[in-house]
Amino acid sequence: MTKSTVLAVLVGVLLTACTPTRFAGHYERADNIYANDAAGFSLTIPPHWVVYTQRQDFTVPLQLRPDQEQVLEAYDPAFRLGLVIVVQQGPLLAIDELVRRMQAVPEDQVAQRLRAPYATDFRQLGLRTLVLKGREVAEWIYTVRDTTAGRDVTVSSYIVKAGERYVYLTFSIPAAQYGAAKPVITSLLHTLTLTIDA
């Protein structure tokens, strides 16, 4: 399974054309910190991860709306765990209202939106509001069947507000490895620091 396929499965529903960079960030490899002052957040990425912050380097084929921009793509080769970060400009709902609206969409409609030649058999595992470092975060976890590799992929997406923007942190991994990778995901999420008030 290529990282491009895994990550494309993961962000396809959340997020045609590219617009100029609005939320450029930078990755300090010496400190393992990705900072995006324009979008209002930073996080620490484990040192062995492969990290890309330039559009020309991204390998994941996303379909973004005009108000969204991909700012980072990262990959942990040990776990085959991928991460994509997308920033969306407001106006926005409160996180709890966003989750309520997402929960109101019938699962078969979500499955229809996720359907692609490389992704079938959508199964929602969880959709809830949680608190991370004192802030509400939307957590959405589901699996799809990656038809290119013949295996299930678990996707976990975390949406947080930074000022008048949503920041989407979306992870994907072969489903059989999700349990082992969950502590890595949780640890990485706890390094997220918002530099703009929600």
Buried (B, 14 or more C-beta within 10 A) or exposed (E): BBBBBBBBBBBBBBBEEEEEEBBBBEBEEEEBBBBBEBBBBBBBBBEEBEBBBEEEEBBBEBEBBEBBBBBBBBBBEEBBBBBBBBBBBEEBBEBEEBBEEBEEEEEEEBBEEBBEEBBBEBBBEEBEBBEBEEBBBBBBBBBBBBBBBEEBBBBBBBBBBBBEBBBBBBBBBBBEBBEEBBEBBEEBBEBBBBEBEB
